[in-house]
Amino acid sequence: MLTETVAGRTYDYSHSVGRGSQTGMGFSNPVAAAIGKDDVLFVVNRGSEGISNVAWNRTGYGARVSQIKLGANAGEEEFIGEFSKYGNGNGEFIWGSGVAIDGLGNVFVVDEWLNRVTVFDQEGNYQRDWSTVGSDETGPNGASGIAIDGEGNLFVTDGRSHTVKRFTPEGKLLASWGTHGSAEGELDSPWGITVDHEGFVYVADFKNHRVQKFTADGNFVTQFGSHGTHRGQLTYPNSVAVDPEGDVYICDWSENGWEQGRVHIFEKDGRFLTSLTGDAQQLSLWAQMTVDANDDYGKRRREVASTEPEWRFAQPTAVVYDAKNGRLVVADTQRSRFQIYDKQATYLVPQLNL
């Protein structure tokens, strides 16, 4: 369904952006994204995840941050550039897992292998980095998601210590909360995180199959979703976003197979609205360029019984709400692209209003 209206909201599929690419004009397993100034999308590419596959990663095909100007419509996207590479030196990362952008345009990338946050300016120049692990911590750690509140402080989830940590922009630890478990307020492998305009913190509680809402100090408020594979149920949620109206978007891997990921949409009170499954019926600009440049590609596509399977999300790993343009941007990770939906508050069908 390209256009769906529910409870006064209309989600209208717009287009997809990107294609699989080892470097330039595309993505390599995009796992996190954030929108900066001038509608530029900053994308953390994970590439080949295998730590043993060092030669592949050191070529720069894996760990990097892509900069894409989205544009308003299909075909208007523009590849701006990319920065960083695989490694543990200044300005490098190994397993990038989250990205956030502050009010000055600085880009914060979290690395779950190195357990550190690296800060770049909006052009991709290295500024500084700092560890997410305290000097008195003894257990395993795996920094996962990152979000910035209205005061510029950073929240970082740690999927192995099952905690949420709050830092200053310079990396000073302000607070840490979270306990391993499945009761209200407890966490099991938290991943994605976001902060709404009121300062509430939303955590994708990955192995508890839910999203939990907390105060900035870690007090439990409510939860969204329950475990299951039906619409409105969650199976390994990994990312969460909240729009200015308070609607909550949850990116869900799903356990029904790699082509069954969804984005579930809830009202702020927890009522389920609808689910998106992916609607990319047309190839993105860059993917179409690849097909047009190779006759065999085009022939093989015309010989398949249906291209419908490729419309759908394949293990989506990030969801971002673009408040300026009123649209949802979903990282369709295994297909190395983003699918974009416009949220329309007043969607009219004239013939139904005669």
N, C-alpha and C positions, 0 to 999 in steps of 0.2 A: 504494500500500500504506500504509494508515494506521498499522499497527503492524508493525514488523519486528524480529525477534530474530536476532542474529548474535554468535557467540563470547561468549555469556553476557551480552550487553547487549541491552536492548530500547529501541528508539526509538519512542515512541508519540505520534503527532500529537495536539496538544491543540486549538488554535484560532488564529485570526488576529486581529490588532489593527490598527485604523486604516483609513484610506481616503484617497483624494486630496483635498487641501484646500489652499486658498490661505492660510488662516489659521484656527487653532483646530480642535480635534477631528479631527485628521488630520495628514497629512504631505505634503510636496512634494518628491519625490525624496530620500528619506532615504538618506544615504551612509555614515553612521557612527553608532555607538551605544555607550553604556556604562551599566552599572547602578550606581546610587548607593544611598544609604541608603533604607530603607523600601520597597524594591522599585520605586523610581522609575527609569524608563528615560529617559536624556537622549539626544535624537536630533538629529543635525546634518542639517538640510534644505538641499539645494542649490538646489532650485527650478530656474528657468531658468538654464542655465549660460552663455548667450551674454553675453559682456562688452558687446557692442553693445546688448543689450536692457536698457539701464540703467533706463529708466522702469519696466519691470516689476519689476526687483529693488528699486528704491528704495521701492516701495510696501510692502515687507516680506514679499511673497509668497514670496520665495526664501530668502535666507540668514537662518536663525533656528535656535534650539535649542528643541525641544519637550520638555516634561516630562510623562511618562505614568506613572501608577501602574498596573502591569500587572495586579495581582490574581492569584488562583490559577486561575480558570476563565474560560471564555468569558462575556462580559457583565459581568465585574467590573472591567474596565479603567476608569480615570478620567483625564480630561484635567486636568492640574494647572495648566498655563500654558506660556508661552514667553517667551524673552528674546533679545536681540540683534537686529540687522537688517543689511541690506546697507550697506556703506560701509567707509571706512578710518580712521574715528575711534576713540576709546577705546570698547572693548566692541563693536565692529562687525567684520564680516568679509565677504569677497567670495566666495571659493571654499573654504568649509569642507570639510575632507577627513578629519579624525580628531578623536576625543574620548577623554579618559581622566579618571578620577576618583581622587583620592588618598584616604588614610585619614581625612582630616579632612572629606571631602565636597567639596573644591574641584574645580571643573570646568575642564579644560584643553582648549581648542579650537585645532586647528592649521589655518592658512589657507595653501593652496598658491599662491595668487596674491600675497598680501602677504608670504609667507615669515615668518610670525610665529606665536607661541603667545600666546593671550589667556586669562587666568585669571579665572574667576568664582567667587563663593561658591555654595553649593548653592541659594540663592534666585535666582541669576542676576545678582547685583550685580557689576559690573566691579571687579576688583582691580588688575590690572597686565597688561602684555604685554611681549614681548621677541622680538627677531629670531632666526631660526634660521640666518642667514647670517653667517659670520665676517667680520671686517674685512679679512682677507687673501684672501678667496675672489674669484675673477675669473670663473669659469664660470657657466653657467645654473643656476638653483636652482628647486626645486618641492617644498616640504615636503608630505609626504603623510600618513603614519600616525603614531600616537603611542601609547606604552605607558608604564606606570609600574612600576618594580621594587619589591621589598620594602623598600628603603631610601628610597623616595620620589623617586629619580632618574628622569628621563624619557628615553626613547629615541624619536627622531624619524627617520623615513625621508625621504630626499630623492630623488624620482624622476628628477630631471634631472641631479643630480651623482652619482647611483648610489651613495649613501653612507648610513650609519647614524650618527647623532650622539647622544651622551649628554650630558644637561644636568642641572644642579641644578634644584630647583623654582623658583629665582630666575632661571634662564636662563644661568648660567655654563656654558660649554662645558667638559666634562671629557675627552671623547675623540671621535674621528671615525674610522670605518673603512669600507672598501669600495672596490672598483675595478671599472670598467666592463668587463664581459666575461661569458663563459658557463661558465668553468671553475669547479671547486669553490671556494666562497668569494667568487666574483665576482658582481656584481649587474647587472641590466638593468632599470631603472625600478621599483625596489622600491616597494611600496605599503603594505599592511597589516602590522602588527607586534604581537607580544604577548610577554609574559614569563611563564614558568611559575613554579611555587612553588619550584623549585630555582635560579632565576635564569638559566636558559637563554633565549635570545632567538630567536624564530621570525619570519622575514621572508617575506612573500609576494613572491616574485621574479617580478614580473608578466610581463615579456617573455621570461624564461627558462622560463616555464611550470612552476614548481616552488615549493616552500617550503623554505627552508634554515634549519637550526638552528645557532646560534652560541653560544659562551660570551659573557659580558657584555663581554669585551674584543675580540670580533670573530673569534675563532678558529673555523673551520669544524668542525662536529661531524658532521652528516649532512644528507640532504635527503629530502623527501617528494614523491612523484609524478614523473611524466615527461610529456612533451608528447603529447597525443592527445585524442580525443573520447569514448573509452570510459569505463566506470566505473573509477574509480581513476586516470584520466589527467587531466591539467590543461591548460586552455587559458585563459590570462590569469587566474590566481588573484589575488584582490584583498584578501582578508582571512583571518585565521587566529586560532583560539582554541584553548586547551588546557584540559582539565578537570582536577580534582584527581587523577584516576587516571592522567593522562598521555595520554589519548586526544586526538588532534589533529583539528580541524575546519577544513576549507579551503573557503572560499567562492570559486566559480569562475564567471566570466562565460560561458565557452564560446563557440565560434565557429560553432555550429550554428544560429544565429538567436536572436533576443532572448527566446524563450520556453524556451531550453534550458539555463539556468543550473542549477548543482547545488551541493550541499554534500557534499564527500567526507570520509569519516571513516577515520582511520588509527590503528593502535596506536602506542605511543610508539617501537617498534622499526622503524616504517615499513611494517608489514604492512597492506595495505588491508582495510577491514572492509565498508563499504557506502557507497552514495550516496543522498542525499535529493534529490528533484526538486520538492517542493512538493505539499501535500495539502489545500489550502483548499477543501473541498467545500461548506462553508457560508460565507456572507458574514459578515464581521465585524459586531459590534454597530453600529458607526457607518455602515458601508456599507448594512446592512439598513435602518437608520433613513432613509437617503437614498432607497432604493427605495420604502419604505412611504409616504413623503411625496409620491411622484409616481406616479400610476397608469400613465403612459406607460412609465416605467422598468420597472415590473413586467411590463407586457404584452410589451415588447420582449424581456425575459429569457426569458419563457415561449415565445417564438416561435423561439428558436434551436434548432438541431439538438442541441447538447450544450454544457453549460457547462464541460466538462472542461478545455479549454485554459486557463481562468482559475484552475484549481486550482494550476497550476505556477508555479515561480519565473520571473520575467522580469528577467534581469540582476541577480541579487542582489549586493549590494555590501558587506555587513557581516555578520559572524557573531559572536555573543557567547555565552559560556557563563555561565549564572546558577548559580554554585556553591551558593548558599544554598538554592535551590529545585530543583536538579538538572534544569535544562532548558536547551535550546538555543533562542536567539532569533535569527532570520534576517531581515535587512532585504531584503524583496522589493521592490527599489527602483523598478522601472518600474511596479509596481502600487501604490506608495505605501502599503505595509502591512508588518507583521511576521508571520511564521509561527513558531509556537512548538511545540517538541517536548519531551516529557518523556523523560528518560533513566531507565529503571527497571532496577535491578540484579537484582531478584527478581520476574520476571514469570511468574505461574502461570496455567495454563489447567486448572481442576479436572478437566474430563472427560478430559484427556489423562493424568491421574495416578491414575485409578481402577485 
